[in-house]
Amino acid sequence: MSKDIRIKKGLNINLVGAAEHTTSKAVSSNTYALNLNDFHGITPKMLVKEGEEVKAGEPLFYDKKMQDMHFVSPVSGELVEIVRGARRRILTLKVLADKEQDYMIHKVPDLDTADAEELKTYLLQTGGWPFIKQRPYDIIANPQKTPKAIFISGYTTAPLAAELDYVLQDKRQEMQAAITALAKLTPGKIHVSVGKKGDSVLERMKGVELHKVSGPHPAGLVGTQINKIDPVNKGEVVWTITPQDLVIMGELLLTGKFNAERVVALAGSVIKNPKYYVTKIGAEISTFLYASGVKQEKFRLINGDVLTGSKTNTEGYLGFYNNTVTAIPEGDDYEFFGWNKPVFDKISSTRALTFSWLQPNKKYDLDTNTNGEHRAFVVTGRYEEVFPMDIYPLQLLKACMVKDLDEMEQLGLYEVAPEDFSLTEFICISKQPHQQIIREGLDLLQEEIG
């Protein structure tokens, strides 16, 4: 029996260019890359030197603070470049892929008899552990802490994001294996959320507590669901994992092989033929971008969705956790007196001079223009209208900015991740970087309190 969750606060951002339900295999990438920025808080210690050969699934580095936690190569080939930044900090690892892939094969555990420690050790050594994130702090899960529950969101509401009901159709066996293993790592429940009107394979998983979610964005964010199901209090830990990462983990548990394959939605109004592509983690985005064609030379390419993704270019690589690549027009033009005339072609949470509320189902072709500049916070009450958690968003943002640890704790920073503030950042008339503020607040809280 499922438990329904209905989210009333929020805002759906309907954009032109959603990926059609058609899947093609992307051209194999020559080079694959791991961006170390994807692993927030990790201090890498290399296991492989530049110029050495590696197998797919072979460890490239481990976390200096947690030496058992290995990060593996998505493909076999030669580690051709270690890109470093200031103070020789490792930024990116690039692997020149072999034409014929050679996988490292691990001895798989027996899911029926293996205990929690055996499964934990297996996932740490084989590269499956980095897919598990934890709250508080929105970092890779600490294996030394036991979560009170694990959350999996199979409901997507972010604009142009990959539709999980579509991409997970044939992955039931792999997901069930991963869920069976994860259930042994927590004394609590595995909470799985799906769309109320969808038809997801996640509904047929065993050993889970099912929740059917409805409502506008951010109803699909796992943070919103945690807040409504089992909020995180001080001293508590919960884990999260995305369904596509669940598939990779499940195959690793069933076959002993780290298969970095991922189904990616290439979307956006700039794309001529938006669709899904089968590729691998760290692949060159150009291997599937130009296969669908682009309508104009000047555009913004986003590694992820338009609210939480990072800016990249046509020479960039698919992020470790991303299953969406979005291309929208670059907003570097300005409207004369644009602030002082009725607007019909832009979405807004306010009715002042903006008439998107008259056409709730209209799809918009938005660009990256922020339509304003950075300024001090203006108190409007708009954040609360789209923020469904039982948290005061403006007060929490201000507490993070002034580094007030007591206020940050009391206002609920333990519960949130930067993505939970992506929608308030979108509607912010002050153009404040909400996600960055929350990220810095989480880092400070972790550093001071741990």
C-alpha positions as a Markdown table, in Angstrom:
| # | Residue | x | y | z |
|---|---|---|---|---|
| 1 | Met | 0.0 | 0.0 | 0.0 |
| 2 | Ser | 1.4 | 3.4 | -1.0 |
| 3 | Lys | 1.3 | 6.6 | 1.0 |
| 4 | Asp | 0.4 | 9.7 | -1.0 |
| 5 | Ile | 2.3 | 13.0 | -0.8 |
| 6 | Arg | 0.6 | 16.0 | -2.3 |
| 7 | Ile | 2.8 | 19.1 | -2.7 |
| 8 | Lys | 0.9 | 22.4 | -3.1 |
| 9 | Lys | 3.7 | 25.0 | -3.0 |
| 10 | Gly | 6.0 | 25.2 | -6.0 |
| 11 | Leu | 6.2 | 26.2 | -9.6 |
| 12 | Asn | 6.4 | 24.2 | -12.8 |
| 13 | Ile | 8.7 | 25.6 | -15.3 |
| 14 | Asn | 7.4 | 24.3 | -18.7 |
| 15 | Leu | 10.1 | 24.7 | -21.3 |
| 16 | Val | 10.2 | 24.0 | -25.0 |
| 17 | Gly | 12.5 | 21.1 | -26.1 |
| 18 | Ala | 11.7 | 18.1 | -23.9 |
| 19 | Ala | 13.4 | 14.9 | -25.1 |
| 20 | Glu | 11.2 | 12.7 | -27.2 |
| 21 | His | 10.7 | 9.0 | -26.1 |
| 22 | Thr | 13.3 | 7.8 | -28.6 |
| 23 | Thr | 16.7 | 6.4 | -27.6 |
| 24 | Ser | 19.8 | 6.1 | -29.7 |
| 25 | Lys | 23.3 | 4.8 | -28.9 |
| 26 | Ala | 25.8 | 7.7 | -28.7 |
| 27 | Val | 29.0 | 7.5 | -30.7 |
| 28 | Ser | 31.8 | 6.1 | -28.5 |
| 29 | Ser | 33.8 | 8.9 | -26.9 |
| 30 | Asn | 37.6 | 8.9 | -27.5 |
| 31 | Thr | 38.3 | 10.4 | -24.1 |
| 32 | Tyr | 36.4 | 10.1 | -20.8 |
| 33 | Ala | 36.8 | 12.3 | -17.8 |
| 34 | Leu | 36.1 | 12.4 | -14.1 |
| 35 | Asn | 35.5 | 15.9 | -12.8 |
| 36 | Leu | 36.6 | 16.0 | -9.1 |
| 37 | Asn | 34.2 | 18.9 | -8.4 |
| 38 | Asp | 31.4 | 16.2 | -8.7 |
| 39 | Phe | 32.8 | 14.7 | -5.5 |
| 40 | His | 32.3 | 17.5 | -3.0 |
| 41 | Gly | 34.5 | 17.3 | 0.0 |
| 42 | Ile | 36.7 | 14.5 | -1.3 |
| 43 | Thr | 40.5 | 14.8 | -1.1 |
| 44 | Pro | 41.9 | 12.5 | -3.8 |
| 45 | Lys | 45.0 | 10.3 | -3.4 |
| 46 | Met | 46.0 | 8.9 | -6.8 |
| 47 | Leu | 46.5 | 5.1 | -7.3 |
| 48 | Val | 47.4 | 5.4 | -11.0 |
| 49 | Lys | 50.1 | 7.5 | -12.6 |
| 50 | Glu | 49.7 | 9.5 | -15.8 |
| 51 | Gly | 50.5 | 7.3 | -18.8 |
| 52 | Glu | 49.4 | 4.0 | -17.0 |
| 53 | Glu | 46.8 | 1.6 | -18.4 |
| 54 | Val | 43.6 | 1.0 | -16.4 |
| 55 | Lys | 40.6 | -1.4 | -16.8 |
| 56 | Ala | 37.0 | -0.3 | -16.6 |
| 57 | Gly | 36.1 | -0.3 | -13.0 |
| 58 | Glu | 39.8 | -0.2 | -11.8 |
| 59 | Pro | 40.4 | 2.3 | -9.0 |
| 60 | Leu | 42.0 | 5.6 | -10.0 |
| 61 | Phe | 42.1 | 7.2 | -6.6 |
| 62 | Tyr | 40.8 | 7.0 | -3.1 |
| 63 | Asp | 39.6 | 9.5 | -0.5 |
| 64 | Lys | 42.5 | 10.6 | 1.7 |
| 65 | Lys | 40.1 | 10.8 | 4.7 |
| 66 | Met | 38.5 | 7.4 | 3.9 |
| 67 | Gln | 41.1 | 5.2 | 2.3 |
| 68 | Asp | 38.7 | 2.3 | 1.7 |
| 69 | Met | 36.5 | 4.5 | -0.6 |
| 70 | His | 37.7 | 3.9 | -4.2 |
| 71 | Phe | 36.7 | 6.0 | -7.3 |
| 72 | Val | 37.0 | 3.9 | -10.5 |
| 73 | Ser | 37.6 | 4.5 | -14.2 |
| 74 | Pro | 34.4 | 4.4 | -16.3 |
| 75 | Val | 36.3 | 2.8 | -19.2 |
| 76 | Ser | 39.5 | 0.9 | -19.9 |
| 77 | Gly | 42.4 | 2.8 | -21.5 |
| 78 | Glu | 45.3 | 5.1 | -20.7 |
| 79 | Leu | 45.2 | 7.8 | -18.1 |
| 80 | Val | 46.5 | 10.4 | -20.4 |
| 81 | Glu | 46.1 | 13.6 | -18.3 |
| 82 | Ile | 45.8 | 14.7 | -14.7 |
| 83 | Val | 44.5 | 18.3 | -14.9 |
| 84 | Arg | 45.6 | 20.3 | -11.8 |
| 85 | Gly | 44.7 | 23.7 | -10.5 |
| 86 | Ala | 46.0 | 26.0 | -7.8 |
| 87 | Arg | 48.3 | 24.3 | -5.3 |
| 88 | Arg | 48.4 | 21.3 | -7.6 |
| 89 | Arg | 44.8 | 20.5 | -6.7 |
| 90 | Ile | 43.5 | 17.7 | -9.0 |
| 91 | Leu | 40.6 | 19.0 | -11.1 |
| 92 | Thr | 40.0 | 16.4 | -13.8 |
| 93 | Leu | 41.2 | 12.9 | -14.8 |
| 94 | Lys | 41.1 | 12.0 | -18.5 |
| 95 | Val | 41.3 | 8.5 | -19.8 |
| 96 | Leu | 41.9 | 7.7 | -23.5 |
| 97 | Ala | 39.5 | 4.8 | -24.1 |
| 98 | Asp | 40.4 | 1.5 | -25.7 |
| 99 | Lys | 38.5 | 0.4 | -28.7 |
| 100 | Glu | 37.7 | -2.9 | -27.1 |
| 101 | Gln | 36.7 | -2.5 | -23.4 |
| 102 | Asp | 38.4 | -4.6 | -20.7 |
| 103 | Tyr | 36.5 | -4.8 | -17.4 |
| 104 | Met | 37.8 | -5.5 | -14.0 |
| 105 | Ile | 35.6 | -8.4 | -12.7 |
| 106 | His | 35.0 | -8.7 | -8.9 |
| 107 | Lys | 33.7 | -11.6 | -7.0 |
| 108 | Val | 30.1 | -10.9 | -6.3 |
| 109 | Pro | 28.6 | -11.2 | -2.8 |
| 110 | Asp | 25.6 | -13.5 | -2.1 |
| 111 | Leu | 22.8 | -11.0 | -1.5 |
| 112 | Asp | 20.9 | -13.5 | 0.5 |
| 113 | Thr | 23.6 | -14.3 | 3.0 |
| 114 | Ala | 26.0 | -11.3 | 2.9 |
| 115 | Asp | 25.9 | -9.1 | 6.0 |
| 116 | Ala | 26.0 | -5.3 | 6.1 |
| 117 | Glu | 29.8 | -5.0 | 6.6 |
| 118 | Glu | 30.5 | -7.4 | 3.7 |
| 119 | Leu | 28.2 | -5.4 | 1.3 |
| 120 | Lys | 29.7 | -2.1 | 2.5 |
| 121 | Thr | 33.2 | -3.3 | 1.9 |
| 122 | Tyr | 32.3 | -4.6 | -1.6 |
| 123 | Leu | 30.7 | -1.3 | -2.6 |
| 124 | Leu | 33.6 | 0.8 | -1.2 |
| 125 | Gln | 36.2 | -1.3 | -3.0 |
| 126 | Thr | 34.4 | -1.6 | -6.4 |
| 127 | Gly | 33.4 | 2.0 | -6.9 |
| 128 | Gly | 29.7 | 1.7 | -6.1 |
| 129 | Trp | 29.8 | 3.7 | -2.9 |
| 130 | Pro | 30.2 | 7.2 | -4.4 |
| 131 | Phe | 26.6 | 6.9 | -5.8 |
| 132 | Ile | 25.2 | 7.1 | -2.2 |
| 133 | Lys | 24.8 | 10.6 | -0.9 |
| 134 | Gln | 23.9 | 11.6 | 2.7 |
| 135 | Arg | 22.1 | 14.3 | 4.5 |
| 136 | Pro | 23.1 | 16.4 | 6.4 |
| 137 | Tyr | 25.7 | 18.2 | 4.3 |
| 138 | Asp | 24.8 | 16.7 | 0.9 |
| 139 | Ile | 28.0 | 14.8 | 0.5 |
| 140 | Ile | 29.0 | 11.2 | -0.3 |
| 141 | Ala | 27.8 | 9.0 | 2.5 |
| 142 | Asn | 30.0 | 8.3 | 5.4 |
| 143 | Pro | 30.2 | 4.5 | 5.6 |
| 144 | Gln | 31.0 | 4.7 | 9.4 |
| 145 | Lys | 27.5 | 6.2 | 10.1 |
| 146 | Thr | 24.3 | 4.2 | 9.9 |
| 147 | Pro | 21.4 | 6.0 | 8.3 |
| 148 | Lys | 17.9 | 6.0 | 9.8 |
| 149 | Ala | 16.4 | 5.6 | 6.4 |
| 150 | Ile | 17.3 | 5.6 | 2.6 |
| 151 | Phe | 15.4 | 7.6 | 0.1 |
| 152 | Ile | 15.0 | 7.1 | -3.7 |
| 153 | Ser | 13.1 | 9.6 | -5.8 |
| 154 | Gly | 11.6 | 8.1 | -9.0 |
| 155 | Tyr | 9.6 | 11.2 | -9.7 |
| 156 | Thr | 11.0 | 14.0 | -11.8 |
| 157 | Thr | 9.6 | 17.6 | -11.9 |
| 158 | Ala | 12.7 | 19.6 | -12.8 |
| 159 | Pro | 12.4 | 21.3 | -16.2 |
| 160 | Leu | 13.4 | 19.1 | -19.2 |
| 161 | Ala | 14.9 | 16.4 | -16.9 |
| 162 | Ala | 15.0 | 12.8 | -18.0 |
| 163 | Glu | 11.8 | 11.0 | -17.4 |
| 164 | Leu | 12.6 | 8.1 | -15.2 |
| 165 | Asp | 9.5 | 6.1 | -16.0 |
| 166 | Tyr | 10.9 | 5.9 | -19.6 |
| 167 | Val | 14.6 | 5.2 | -19.0 |
| 168 | Leu | 14.1 | 2.6 | -16.3 |
| 169 | Gln | 11.7 | 0.3 | -18.2 |
| 170 | Asp | 14.0 | -2.7 | -18.5 |
| 171 | Lys | 16.1 | -2.3 | -15.3 |
| 172 | Arg | 13.9 | -4.1 | -12.7 |
| 173 | Gln | 16.4 | -6.8 | -11.9 |
| 174 | Glu | 19.4 | -4.5 | -11.3 |
| 175 | Met | 17.4 | -2.0 | -9.2 |
| 176 | Gln | 16.0 | -4.8 | -7.1 |
| 177 | Ala | 19.5 | -6.2 | -6.4 |
| 178 | Ala | 20.7 | -2.8 | -5.3 |
| 179 | Ile | 17.6 | -2.2 | -3.1 |
| 180 | Thr | 18.1 | -5.7 | -1.5 |
| 181 | Ala | 21.7 | -4.8 | -0.6 |
| 182 | Leu | 20.9 | -1.3 | 0.7 |
| 183 | Ala | 18.1 | -2.6 | 2.9 |
| 184 | Lys | 20.9 | -4.4 | 4.9 |
| 185 | Leu | 22.7 | -1.2 | 5.5 |
| 186 | Thr | 20.0 | 0.6 | 7.5 |
| 187 | Pro | 17.7 | -0.5 | 10.4 |
| 188 | Gly | 15.1 | 1.8 | 8.9 |
| 189 | Lys | 13.0 | 1.8 | 5.7 |
| 190 | Ile | 13.8 | 2.2 | 2.0 |
| 191 | His | 11.5 | 5.0 | 0.9 |
| 192 | Val | 10.7 | 5.0 | -2.8 |
| 193 | Ser | 8.7 | 7.8 | -4.4 |
| 194 | Val | 7.0 | 7.7 | -7.8 |
| 195 | Gly | 4.6 | 9.9 | -9.7 |
| 196 | Lys | 1.0 | 9.5 | -8.7 |
| 197 | Lys | -0.1 | 9.2 | -12.4 |
| 198 | Gly | 3.0 | 7.5 | -13.8 |
| 199 | Asp | 3.8 | 3.9 | -14.4 |
| 200 | Ser | 7.2 | 3.3 | -12.9 |
| 201 | Val | 9.1 | 0.0 | -12.5 |
| 202 | Leu | 10.0 | 1.2 | -9.1 |
| 203 | Glu | 6.4 | 0.6 | -8.0 |
| 204 | Arg | 7.1 | -3.2 | -8.3 |
| 205 | Met | 10.2 | -3.2 | -6.1 |
| 206 | Lys | 10.2 | -5.5 | -3.0 |
| 207 | Gly | 11.3 | -4.4 | 0.5 |
| 208 | Val | 10.4 | -0.7 | 0.1 |
| 209 | Glu | 7.8 | 1.7 | 1.4 |
| 210 | Leu | 6.2 | 3.3 | -1.6 |
| 211 | His | 5.0 | 6.9 | -1.8 |
| 212 | Lys | 3.0 | 8.4 | -4.7 |
| 213 | Val | 3.9 | 12.1 | -5.1 |
| 214 | Ser | 1.9 | 14.8 | -6.9 |
| 215 | Gly | 2.3 | 18.5 | -7.3 |
| 216 | Pro | 4.6 | 21.1 | -8.9 |
| 217 | His | 8.3 | 21.3 | -8.8 |
| 218 | Pro | 10.1 | 20.8 | -6.4 |
| 219 | Ala | 7.9 | 17.8 | -5.6 |
| 220 | Gly | 10.3 | 15.5 | -7.4 |
| 221 | Leu | 13.4 | 16.5 | -5.4 |
| 222 | Val | 14.3 | 14.0 | -2.8 |
| 223 | Gly | 14.8 | 16.7 | -0.2 |
| 224 | Thr | 11.1 | 17.7 | -0.4 |
| 225 | Gln | 10.1 | 14.1 | 0.0 |
| 226 | Ile | 12.4 | 13.6 | 3.0 |
| 227 | Asn | 10.9 | 16.6 | 4.6 |
| 228 | Lys | 7.3 | 15.2 | 4.2 |
| 229 | Ile | 8.2 | 11.6 | 5.1 |
| 230 | Asp | 10.9 | 11.6 | 7.8 |
| 231 | Pro | 12.7 | 14.9 | 8.4 |
| 232 | Val | 16.4 | 15.0 | 9.3 |
| 233 | Asn | 17.1 | 16.2 | 12.9 |
| 234 | Lys | 20.4 | 17.0 | 14.5 |
| 235 | Gly | 22.4 | 13.9 | 15.0 |
| 236 | Glu | 20.5 | 11.9 | 12.4 |
| 237 | Val | 21.7 | 10.7 | 9.0 |
| 238 | Val | 19.7 | 9.7 | 5.9 |
| 239 | Trp | 21.1 | 8.4 | 2.6 |
| 240 | Thr | 19.8 | 9.1 | -0.9 |
| 241 | Ile | 20.5 | 7.5 | -4.3 |
| 242 | Thr | 19.1 | 8.2 | -7.7 |
| 243 | Pro | 17.4 | 5.4 | -9.7 |
| 244 | Gln | 19.9 | 5.4 | -12.6 |
| 245 | Asp | 22.8 | 5.1 | -10.1 |
| 246 | Leu | 20.8 | 2.3 | -8.5 |
| 247 | Val | 21.0 | 0.5 | -11.8 |
| 248 | Ile | 24.8 | 0.8 | -12.0 |
| 249 | Met | 25.1 | -0.4 | -8.4 |
| 250 | Gly | 22.7 | -3.3 | -9.0 |
| 251 | Glu | 24.7 | -4.5 | -12.1 |
| 252 | Leu | 27.9 | -4.3 | -10.0 |
| 253 | Leu | 26.3 | -6.5 | -7.4 |
| 254 | Leu | 25.0 | -9.0 | -9.9 |
| 255 | Thr | 27.9 | -9.3 | -12.3 |
| 256 | Gly | 30.9 | -7.9 | -10.5 |
| 257 | Lys | 31.4 | -5.4 | -13.4 |
| 258 | Phe | 31.3 | -1.6 | -13.1 |
| 259 | Asn | 29.2 | -0.7 | -16.1 |
| 260 | Ala | 29.2 | 3.1 | -16.3 |
| 261 | Glu | 26.4 | 3.2 | -19.0 |
| 262 | Arg | 23.8 | 5.8 | -18.6 |
| 263 | Val | 20.7 | 7.0 | -20.5 |
| 264 | Val | 20.9 | 10.7 | -21.0 |
| 265 | Ala | 18.2 | 13.2 | -22.0 |
| 266 | Leu | 19.5 | 15.7 | -24.5 |
| 267 | Ala | 17.0 | 18.5 | -24.3 |
| 268 | Gly | 16.4 | 22.3 | -24.8 |
| 269 | Ser | 14.9 | 24.6 | -27.4 |
| 270 | Val | 18.3 | 24.9 | -29.2 |
| 271 | Ile | 18.3 | 21.1 | -30.0 |
| 272 | Lys | 16.7 | 20.2 | -33.3 |
| 273 | Asn | 15.9 | 16.7 | -32.4 |
| 274 | Pro | 15.8 | 16.3 | -28.6 |
| 275 | Lys | 15.9 | 12.7 | -27.5 |
| 276 | Tyr | 17.6 | 10.1 | -25.3 |
| 277 | Tyr | 21.1 | 8.7 | -25.8 |
| 278 | Val | 22.9 | 5.7 | -24.3 |
| 279 | Thr | 26.4 | 6.8 | -23.3 |
| 280 | Lys | 28.7 | 6.5 | -20.3 |
| 281 | Ile | 29.7 | 8.6 | -17.3 |
| 282 | Gly | 32.4 | 11.0 | -18.3 |
| 283 | Ala | 31.7 | 10.8 | -22.1 |
| 284 | Glu | 32.4 | 13.8 | -24.3 |
| 285 | Ile | 29.1 | 15.7 | -24.7 |
| 286 | Ser | 29.9 | 16.4 | -28.4 |
| 287 | Thr | 29.5 | 12.7 | -29.2 |
| 288 | Phe | 25.7 | 13.0 | -28.9 |
| 289 | Leu | 25.1 | 16.8 | -29.0 |
| 290 | Tyr | 25.7 | 17.2 | -32.7 |
| 291 | Ala | 23.9 | 13.9 | -33.6 |
| 292 | Ser | 20.7 | 15.7 | -32.7 |
| 293 | Gly | 21.7 | 19.0 | -34.3 |
| 294 | Val | 21.7 | 22.5 | -33.0 |
| 295 | Lys | 19.6 | 25.4 | -34.3 |
| 296 | Gln | 22.1 | 28.2 | -33.6 |
| 297 | Glu | 25.7 | 28.7 | -33.0 |
| 298 | Lys | 25.4 | 30.7 | -29.8 |
| 299 | Phe | 23.8 | 28.9 | -26.9 |
| 300 | Arg | 24.3 | 27.9 | -23.3 |
| 301 | Leu | 25.2 | 24.2 | -22.7 |
| 302 | Ile | 24.3 | 22.9 | -19.3 |
| 303 | Asn | 25.6 | 19.7 | -17.7 |
| 304 | Gly | 22.3 | 18.8 | -15.9 |
| 305 | Asp | 19.0 | 20.5 | -15.8 |
| 306 | Val | 18.5 | 24.3 | -16.1 |
| 307 | Leu | 18.1 | 24.9 | -12.4 |
| 308 | Thr | 20.8 | 22.8 | -10.8 |
| 309 | Gly | 23.2 | 22.0 | -13.7 |
| 310 | Ser | 26.6 | 23.6 | -14.3 |
| 311 | Lys | 27.7 | 25.6 | -17.3 |
| 312 | Thr | 29.9 | 23.7 | -19.7 |
| 313 | Asn | 30.9 | 23.8 | -23.4 |
| 314 | Thr | 30.9 | 21.5 | -26.4 |
| 315 | Glu | 34.2 | 20.1 | -25.3 |
| 316 | Gly | 32.9 | 19.2 | -21.9 |
| 317 | Tyr | 32.2 | 15.8 | -20.4 |
| 318 | Leu | 29.1 | 14.3 | -18.9 |
| 319 | Gly | 29.0 | 14.7 | -15.1 |
| 320 | Phe | 29.3 | 11.7 | -12.7 |
| 321 | Tyr | 25.7 | 12.1 | -11.4 |
| 322 | Asn | 24.0 | 13.7 | -14.5 |
| 323 | Asn | 21.4 | 12.2 | -16.7 |
| 324 | Thr | 20.4 | 15.4 | -18.5 |
| 325 | Val | 22.2 | 17.8 | -20.8 |
| 326 | Thr | 20.4 | 20.9 | -21.7 |
| 327 | Ala | 21.0 | 23.6 | -24.4 |
| 328 | Ile | 19.1 | 26.9 | -24.3 |
| 329 | Pro | 19.7 | 30.3 | -26.0 |
| 330 | Glu | 22.3 | 32.5 | -24.5 |
| 331 | Gly | 20.7 | 35.6 | -22.9 |
| 332 | Asp | 23.2 | 38.3 | -23.6 |
| 333 | Asp | 20.8 | 40.8 | -25.2 |
| 334 | Tyr | 18.8 | 43.4 | -23.2 |
| 335 | Glu | 15.3 | 44.7 | -23.8 |
| 336 | Phe | 14.8 | 48.4 | -23.8 |
| 337 | Phe | 12.5 | 49.3 | -20.9 |
| 338 | Gly | 12.0 | 45.5 | -20.4 |
| 339 | Trp | 11.2 | 46.1 | -16.8 |
| 340 | Asn | 8.3 | 48.5 | -17.5 |
| 341 | Lys | 6.1 | 46.7 | -20.0 |
| 342 | Pro | 3.7 | 43.7 | -19.9 |
| 343 | Val | 5.4 | 40.4 | -20.5 |
| 344 | Phe | 3.7 | 37.4 | -22.2 |
| 345 | Asp | 6.7 | 35.2 | -23.1 |
| 346 | Lys | 8.3 | 34.6 | -19.7 |
| 347 | Ile | 7.3 | 32.7 | -16.7 |
| 348 | Ser | 7.0 | 34.2 | -13.3 |
| 349 | Ser | 5.7 | 33.5 | -9.8 |
| 350 | Thr | 4.2 | 37.0 | -9.6 |
| 351 | Arg | 1.4 | 38.6 | -11.5 |
| 352 | Ala | 3.0 | 42.0 | -11.7 |
| 353 | Leu | 3.4 | 42.8 | -15.5 |
| 354 | Thr | 3.7 | 39.1 | -16.2 |
| 355 | Phe | 0.8 | 37.1 | -17.6 |
| 356 | Ser | 2.1 | 33.5 | -17.5 |
| 357 | Trp | -0.5 | 32.7 | -14.9 |
| 358 | Leu | -3.2 | 33.1 | -17.6 |
| 359 | Gln | -1.7 | 30.1 | -19.5 |
| 360 | Pro | -0.5 | 27.6 | -17.0 |
| 361 | Asn | 0.2 | 24.9 | -19.6 |
| 362 | Lys | 2.1 | 27.1 | -22.0 |
| 363 | Lys | 5.7 | 26.1 | -22.8 |
| 364 | Tyr | 8.3 | 28.8 | -22.9 |
| 365 | Asp | 11.5 | 29.3 | -24.8 |
| 366 | Leu | 13.6 | 31.0 | -22.1 |
| 367 | Asp | 17.2 | 32.1 | -22.4 |
| 368 | Thr | 19.8 | 32.6 | -19.7 |
| 369 | Asn | 19.1 | 36.3 | -19.2 |
| 370 | Thr | 18.6 | 37.0 | -15.5 |
| 371 | Asn | 16.5 | 40.1 | -16.3 |
| 372 | Gly | 18.2 | 42.0 | -13.4 |
| 373 | Glu | 21.3 | 42.3 | -11.4 |
| 374 | His | 22.6 | 41.3 | -8.0 |
| 375 | Arg | 21.4 | 43.4 | -5.1 |
| 376 | Ala | 20.6 | 43.1 | -1.4 |
| 377 | Phe | 17.7 | 40.8 | -0.5 |
| 378 | Val | 14.2 | 42.3 | -1.0 |
| 379 | Val | 11.6 | 40.9 | 1.3 |
| 380 | Thr | 8.6 | 39.9 | -0.9 |
| 381 | Gly | 7.3 | 36.6 | 0.6 |
| 382 | Arg | 7.7 | 34.9 | -2.8 |
| 383 | Tyr | 10.2 | 32.3 | -1.6 |
| 384 | Glu | 7.6 | 30.9 | 0.9 |
| 385 | Glu | 5.1 | 30.5 | -2.0 |
| 386 | Val | 7.3 | 28.0 | -3.9 |
| 387 | Phe | 9.2 | 26.4 | -1.0 |
| 388 | Pro | 7.2 | 23.4 | 0.3 |
| 389 | Met | 9.5 | 22.5 | 3.3 |
| 390 | Asp | 8.6 | 23.5 | 6.8 |
| 391 | Ile | 11.6 | 25.9 | 6.8 |
| 392 | Tyr | 11.9 | 29.6 | 6.6 |
| 393 | Pro | 14.0 | 30.0 | 3.4 |
| 394 | Leu | 14.9 | 33.7 | 3.6 |
| 395 | Gln | 15.9 | 33.5 | 7.2 |
| 396 | Leu | 18.0 | 30.4 | 6.6 |
| 397 | Leu | 19.8 | 32.0 | 3.7 |
| 398 | Lys | 20.6 | 35.1 | 5.8 |
| 399 | Ala | 21.9 | 32.9 | 8.6 |
| 400 | Cys | 24.3 | 31.2 | 6.2 |
| 401 | Met | 25.5 | 34.5 | 4.9 |
| 402 | Val | 26.4 | 35.8 | 8.3 |
| 403 | Lys | 27.7 | 32.4 | 9.4 |
| 404 | Asp | 25.4 | 32.1 | 12.4 |
| 405 | Leu | 25.8 | 28.5 | 13.3 |
| 406 | Asp | 23.1 | 28.4 | 16.0 |
| 407 | Glu | 20.6 | 30.0 | 13.6 |
| 408 | Met | 21.6 | 27.7 | 10.8 |
| 409 | Glu | 21.0 | 24.6 | 13.0 |
| 410 | Gln | 17.7 | 25.9 | 14.4 |
| 411 | Leu | 16.4 | 26.9 | 11.0 |
| 412 | Gly | 16.9 | 23.5 | 9.5 |
| 413 | Leu | 20.1 | 23.5 | 7.5 |
| 414 | Tyr | 20.6 | 19.8 | 8.4 |
| 415 | Glu | 17.7 | 18.9 | 6.1 |
| 416 | Val | 18.6 | 20.8 | 2.9 |
| 417 | Ala | 20.9 | 20.5 | 0.0 |
| 418 | Pro | 21.7 | 23.3 | -2.5 |
| 419 | Glu | 19.3 | 21.9 | -5.1 |
| 420 | Asp | 16.4 | 22.5 | -2.7 |
| 421 | Phe | 17.0 | 26.2 | -3.2 |
| 422 | Ser | 17.2 | 26.1 | -7.0 |
| 423 | Leu | 13.6 | 27.3 | -7.4 |
| 424 | Thr | 13.9 | 30.2 | -4.9 |
| 425 | Glu | 17.0 | 31.2 | -6.8 |
| 426 | Phe | 15.1 | 31.2 | -10.1 |
| 427 | Ile | 12.4 | 33.5 | -8.8 |
| 428 | Cys | 14.7 | 35.7 | -6.7 |
| 429 | Ile | 14.3 | 39.3 | -7.8 |
| 430 | Ser | 17.6 | 40.1 | -5.9 |
| 431 | Lys | 19.5 | 37.6 | -8.1 |
| 432 | Gln | 21.2 | 36.1 | -5.1 |
| 433 | Pro | 23.1 | 32.8 | -5.6 |
| 434 | His | 20.9 | 30.7 | -3.2 |
| 435 | Gln | 22.5 | 27.4 | -4.0 |
| 436 | Gln | 26.0 | 28.7 | -3.5 |
| 437 | Ile | 25.0 | 30.3 | -0.2 |
| 438 | Ile | 23.5 | 27.0 | 1.1 |
| 439 | Arg | 26.6 | 25.1 | -0.1 |
| 440 | Glu | 28.9 | 27.4 | 1.8 |
| 441 | Gly | 26.7 | 27.2 | 4.9 |
| 442 | Leu | 26.7 | 23.4 | 4.8 |
| 443 | Asp | 30.5 | 23.3 | 4.5 |
| 444 | Leu | 30.9 | 25.7 | 7.4 |
| 445 | Leu | 28.5 | 23.6 | 9.5 |
| 446 | Gln | 30.3 | 20.4 | 8.7 |
| 447 | Glu | 33.7 | 21.9 | 9.5 |
| 448 | Glu | 32.6 | 23.4 | 12.8 |
| 449 | Ile | 30.3 | 20.6 | 14.1 |
| 450 | Gly | 31.1 | 17.6 | 11.9 |
